[in-house]
Amino acid sequence: MDKITQHILEQERMRKQIRELFVQAGEIQGMPKGVQRDLKMLRLGIIAELDAVNFYDRLAEMASDSRVSKLMLDISREEKVHAGEFETLMERIDTDYEKAEEEGEKEVDDLLGI
Protein backbone atom coordinates (compact mmCIF):
# COMPACT_ATOMS: atom_id res chain seq x y z
CA MET A 1 0.00 0.00 0.00
CA ASP A 2 1.43 3.37 -0.97
CA LYS A 3 1.76 6.25 1.52
CA ILE A 4 -1.10 8.27 0.01
CA THR A 5 -3.55 5.37 0.29
CA GLN A 6 -2.35 4.66 3.82
CA HIS A 7 -2.82 8.32 4.74
CA ILE A 8 -6.36 8.40 3.31
CA LEU A 9 -7.31 5.23 5.19
CA GLU A 10 -5.84 6.65 8.40
CA GLN A 11 -7.85 9.87 8.01
CA GLU A 12 -11.05 7.90 7.41
CA ARG A 13 -10.38 5.79 10.51
CA MET A 14 -9.91 8.96 12.58
CA ARG A 15 -13.13 10.48 11.22
CA LYS A 16 -15.00 7.29 12.09
CA GLN A 17 -13.64 7.39 15.65
CA ILE A 18 -14.69 11.02 16.06
CA ARG A 19 -18.20 10.25 14.78
CA GLU A 20 -18.43 7.36 17.25
CA LEU A 21 -17.41 9.63 20.13
CA PHE A 22 -20.22 12.02 19.23
CA VAL A 23 -22.71 9.13 19.07
CA GLN A 24 -21.62 8.00 22.52
CA ALA A 25 -21.85 11.56 23.85
CA GLY A 26 -25.44 11.68 22.59
CA GLU A 27 -26.19 8.44 24.41
CA ILE A 28 -24.79 9.91 27.62
CA GLN A 29 -27.03 12.94 27.25
CA GLY A 30 -30.04 10.63 27.36
CA MET A 31 -28.96 8.95 30.59
CA PRO A 32 -30.33 10.08 33.93
CA LYS A 33 -27.94 12.27 35.91
CA GLY A 34 -25.93 10.37 38.48
CA VAL A 35 -22.75 8.46 39.17
CA GLN A 36 -23.09 6.05 36.24
CA ARG A 37 -23.56 8.92 33.79
CA ASP A 38 -20.55 10.74 35.25
CA LEU A 39 -18.39 7.61 35.03
CA LYS A 40 -19.43 7.05 31.42
CA MET A 41 -18.46 10.66 30.63
CA LEU A 42 -15.07 10.16 32.26
CA ARG A 43 -14.46 6.93 30.33
CA LEU A 44 -15.48 8.64 27.09
CA GLY A 45 -13.14 11.52 27.93
CA ILE A 46 -10.27 9.07 28.39
CA ILE A 47 -11.03 7.43 25.05
CA ALA A 48 -11.15 10.82 23.31
CA GLU A 49 -7.85 11.91 24.84
CA LEU A 50 -6.08 8.67 23.93
CA ASP A 51 -7.42 8.96 20.38
CA ALA A 52 -6.02 12.50 20.32
CA VAL A 53 -2.63 11.18 21.50
CA ASN A 54 -2.58 8.77 18.57
CA PHE A 55 -3.69 11.54 16.21
CA TYR A 56 -0.97 14.00 17.25
CA ASP A 57 1.69 11.29 17.33
CA ARG A 58 0.74 10.35 13.77
CA LEU A 59 0.90 13.98 12.65
CA ALA A 60 4.33 14.30 14.28
CA GLU A 61 5.53 11.30 12.26
CA MET A 62 4.21 12.83 9.03
CA ALA A 63 5.68 16.31 9.60
CA SER A 64 8.60 17.32 7.43
CA ASP A 65 9.48 20.31 9.62
CA SER A 66 10.97 19.35 13.00
CA ARG A 67 9.22 22.33 14.63
CA VAL A 68 5.85 20.98 13.54
CA SER A 69 6.78 17.54 14.82
CA LYS A 70 7.94 18.99 18.14
CA LEU A 71 4.68 20.92 18.56
CA MET A 72 2.56 17.84 17.76
CA LEU A 73 4.48 15.75 20.31
CA ASP A 74 4.04 18.48 22.93
CA ILE A 75 0.29 18.56 22.32
CA SER A 76 0.23 14.75 22.45
CA ARG A 77 1.85 14.92 25.89
CA GLU A 78 -0.82 17.39 27.05
CA GLU A 79 -3.53 14.96 25.92
CA LYS A 80 -1.91 12.26 28.08
CA VAL A 81 -2.15 14.63 31.04
CA HIS A 82 -5.85 15.18 30.28
CA ALA A 83 -6.40 11.41 30.18
CA GLY A 84 -4.66 11.19 33.56
CA GLU A 85 -6.95 13.87 34.97
CA PHE A 86 -10.04 11.93 33.86
CA GLU A 87 -8.62 8.71 35.28
CA THR A 88 -7.77 10.34 38.62
CA LEU A 89 -11.31 11.58 39.08
CA MET A 90 -12.72 8.25 37.95
CA GLU A 91 -10.64 6.50 40.64
CA ARG A 92 -12.11 8.85 43.24
CA ILE A 93 -15.72 8.30 42.13
CA ASP A 94 -15.68 4.58 41.24
CA THR A 95 -14.83 2.67 44.41
CA ASP A 96 -14.06 -0.51 42.45
CA TYR A 97 -11.72 1.14 39.93
CA GLU A 98 -8.62 1.30 42.11
CA LYS A 99 -9.03 -2.32 43.22
CA ALA A 100 -9.43 -3.46 39.61
CA GLU A 101 -6.37 -1.42 38.61
CA GLU A 102 -4.31 -3.08 41.35
CA GLU A 103 -5.48 -6.52 40.19
CA GLY A 104 -4.45 -5.61 36.66
CA GLU A 105 -1.00 -4.53 37.83
CA LYS A 106 -0.61 -7.83 39.72
CA GLU A 107 -1.62 -9.82 36.63
CA VAL A 108 0.97 -7.99 34.52
CA ASP A 109 3.63 -8.57 37.18
CA ASP A 110 2.72 -12.28 37.34
CA LEU A 111 2.75 -12.57 33.56
CA LEU A 112 6.13 -10.90 33.27
CA GLY A 113 7.58 -12.66 36.32
CA ILE A 114 8.24 -9.44 38.20
Sine and cosine of phi, psi and omega as CSV:
sin_phi,cos_phi,sin_psi,cos_psi,sin_omega,cos_omega
0.00,0.00,0.76,-0.65,0.00,-1.00
-0.97,0.23,0.24,-0.97,-0.09,-1.00
-0.90,0.44,-0.58,0.81,-0.01,-1.00
-0.91,0.41,-0.73,0.68,0.02,-1.00
-0.88,0.47,-0.68,0.73,0.02,-1.00
-0.87,0.49,-0.67,0.74,0.01,-1.00
-0.90,0.44,-0.69,0.72,0.01,-1.00
-0.89,0.46,-0.70,0.72,0.03,-1.00
-0.90,0.44,-0.63,0.78,0.04,-1.00
-0.90,0.44,-0.68,0.74,0.03,-1.00
-0.89,0.45,-0.67,0.74,0.02,-1.00
-0.90,0.43,-0.62,0.78,0.05,-1.00
-0.89,0.46,-0.67,0.74,0.02,-1.00
-0.91,0.41,-0.67,0.75,0.04,-1.00
-0.88,0.47,-0.65,0.76,0.02,-1.00
-0.89,0.46,-0.67,0.74,0.02,-1.00
-0.89,0.45,-0.66,0.75,0.01,-1.00
-0.90,0.43,-0.70,0.72,0.04,-1.00
-0.86,0.51,-0.67,0.74,0.00,-1.00
-0.90,0.44,-0.62,0.78,0.05,-1.00
-0.88,0.47,-0.65,0.76,0.03,-1.00
-0.93,0.38,-0.59,0.81,0.07,-1.00
-0.88,0.47,-0.73,0.69,0.00,-1.00
-0.90,0.44,-0.61,0.79,0.05,-1.00
-0.89,0.46,-0.62,0.78,0.05,-1.00
-0.90,0.44,-0.63,0.78,0.05,-1.00
-0.90,0.44,-0.63,0.77,0.03,-1.00
-0.89,0.46,-0.65,0.76,-0.03,-1.00
-0.85,0.52,-0.53,0.85,-0.01,-1.00
-0.99,0.14,-0.14,0.99,0.00,-1.00
-0.98,0.17,0.49,-0.87,0.10,-1.00
-0.92,0.39,0.55,-0.84,0.03,-1.00
-0.89,0.45,0.60,-0.80,0.00,-1.00
0.41,-0.91,-0.09,-1.00,-0.09,-1.00
-0.87,0.50,-0.72,0.70,-0.04,-1.00
-0.88,0.47,-0.64,0.77,0.05,-1.00
-0.90,0.43,-0.69,0.72,0.01,-1.00
-0.89,0.47,-0.69,0.73,0.01,-1.00
-0.90,0.43,-0.63,0.77,0.04,-1.00
-0.90,0.44,-0.63,0.78,0.05,-1.00
-0.90,0.44,-0.66,0.75,0.00,-1.00
-0.91,0.42,-0.68,0.73,0.03,-1.00
-0.90,0.44,-0.66,0.75,0.03,-1.00
-0.91,0.43,-0.62,0.79,0.06,-1.00
-0.88,0.47,-0.66,0.75,0.04,-1.00
-0.89,0.46,-0.71,0.70,0.02,-1.00
-0.86,0.51,-0.71,0.70,-0.02,-1.00
-0.89,0.46,-0.66,0.75,-0.01,-1.00
-0.93,0.38,-0.66,0.75,0.02,-1.00
-0.93,0.38,-0.59,0.81,0.12,-0.99
-0.88,0.47,-0.64,0.77,0.02,-1.00
-0.91,0.41,-0.62,0.79,0.06,-1.00
-0.85,0.53,-0.76,0.65,0.01,-1.00
-0.87,0.50,-0.66,0.75,-0.01,-1.00
-0.88,0.48,-0.78,0.63,-0.04,-1.00
-0.94,0.35,-0.57,0.82,0.09,-1.00
-0.89,0.46,-0.67,0.74,0.02,-1.00
-0.90,0.43,-0.68,0.73,0.04,-1.00
-0.89,0.47,-0.63,0.78,0.03,-1.00
-0.88,0.48,-0.64,0.77,0.03,-1.00
-0.91,0.42,-0.57,0.82,-0.07,-1.00
-0.99,0.14,-0.33,0.94,-0.10,-1.00
-0.91,0.41,0.66,-0.75,0.07,-1.00
-1.00,-0.07,-0.35,0.94,0.01,-1.00
-0.99,-0.15,0.82,-0.57,-0.05,-1.00
-0.87,0.49,-0.47,0.88,0.02,-1.00
-0.93,0.37,-0.62,0.78,0.04,-1.00
-0.91,0.42,-0.71,0.70,0.02,-1.00
-0.86,0.51,-0.70,0.71,0.00,-1.00
-0.87,0.49,-0.68,0.73,0.02,-1.00
-0.89,0.45,-0.70,0.71,-0.01,-1.00
-0.88,0.47,-0.66,0.75,0.01,-1.00
-0.93,0.38,-0.56,0.83,0.05,-1.00
-0.91,0.40,-0.68,0.73,0.03,-1.00
-0.91,0.41,-0.64,0.77,0.06,-1.00
-0.83,0.55,-0.68,0.73,0.02,-1.00
-0.89,0.46,-0.65,0.76,0.04,-1.00
-0.89,0.46,-0.61,0.79,0.02,-1.00
-0.91,0.42,-0.58,0.82,0.07,-1.00
-0.90,0.45,-0.63,0.78,0.05,-1.00
-0.89,0.46,-0.70,0.72,0.03,-1.00
-0.86,0.51,-0.70,0.72,0.03,-1.00
-0.87,0.50,-0.64,0.77,0.04,-1.00
-0.90,0.44,-0.59,0.80,0.04,-1.00
-0.90,0.43,-0.71,0.70,0.04,-1.00
-0.87,0.49,-0.69,0.72,-0.03,-1.00
-0.91,0.42,-0.65,0.76,0.02,-1.00
-0.86,0.51,-0.72,0.69,0.01,-1.00
-0.93,0.38,-0.60,0.80,0.02,-1.00
-0.89,0.47,-0.65,0.76,0.05,-1.00
-0.87,0.50,-0.58,0.82,-0.03,-1.00
-0.97,0.23,-0.46,0.89,-0.03,-1.00
-1.00,0.00,-0.68,0.73,-0.07,-1.00
-1.00,-0.04,0.96,-0.28,-0.09,-1.00
-0.91,0.41,-0.39,0.92,-0.01,-1.00
-1.00,0.05,-0.28,0.96,-0.13,-0.99
-0.88,0.47,-0.75,0.66,-0.04,-1.00
-0.89,0.45,-0.65,0.76,0.03,-1.00
-0.89,0.46,-0.70,0.71,0.01,-1.00
-0.90,0.44,-0.63,0.78,0.03,-1.00
-0.89,0.45,-0.67,0.74,0.03,-1.00
-0.90,0.44,-0.65,0.76,0.05,-1.00
-0.89,0.46,-0.65,0.76,0.04,-1.00
-0.89,0.45,-0.68,0.74,0.04,-1.00
-0.88,0.48,-0.67,0.74,0.01,-1.00
-0.90,0.45,-0.67,0.74,0.01,-1.00
-0.88,0.47,-0.65,0.76,0.04,-1.00
-0.91,0.42,-0.71,0.70,0.03,-1.00
-0.86,0.51,-0.69,0.72,0.02,-1.00
-0.90,0.44,-0.67,0.74,-0.02,-1.00
-0.90,0.44,-0.64,0.77,-0.05,-1.00
-1.00,-0.02,-0.04,1.00,0.01,-1.00
0.93,0.36,0.59,0.81,-0.02,-1.00
-1.00,-0.06,0.00,0.00,0.00,0.00
